[in-house]
Amino acid sequence: MDVLWSPWRYDYIKSSSPTPEGQTALCVFCAILSDEGSDEEKFILHRAAHNFVVLNIYPYISGHLLIVPYSHLAELDGAPKEVTDEMMDLTKHCQTALRETYHPHGFNLGMNMGRAAGAGIAHHIHLHIMPRWTGDSNFMSTIGETRVIPEDLKTTYEKLRGHFQLK
């Protein structure tokens, strides 16, 4: 078996691990909002009234975006209408930006709510949108269980940020 060394994923694994009883951990999304540093350093493309758009720092493919409410909400049905309405408007905007930038053949769009549903961050809802191309699942991801991302996050951020200079 081949081993690919990716020590940068430890922070992600650690952040999504349960904390010992009696301790509270700041979720990744809440931490992004509370940390010092620029939006560019945190890969935040846009801040709207109720949600923000950010690059997934562990993407499945280049252009993998997340639309995240500012409010720490575990369930979609608990989110106020203005949050979910804006989330969908931002999703549509993201689709346009991704289409114009990457010219994909299609899109994946979705939410995983709860650990059993595959949520890596189970207690803060967020919506994924990513561009897809015919044949983009190759032997590396299918057989090798490895993803090949053709550009770094800074490059993706630079390509997309002009699309989020909203009025």
Order of alpha helices (4+ residues) and beta strands (2+ residues): alpha-alpha-alpha-beta-beta-beta-alpha-beta-beta-alpha-alpha
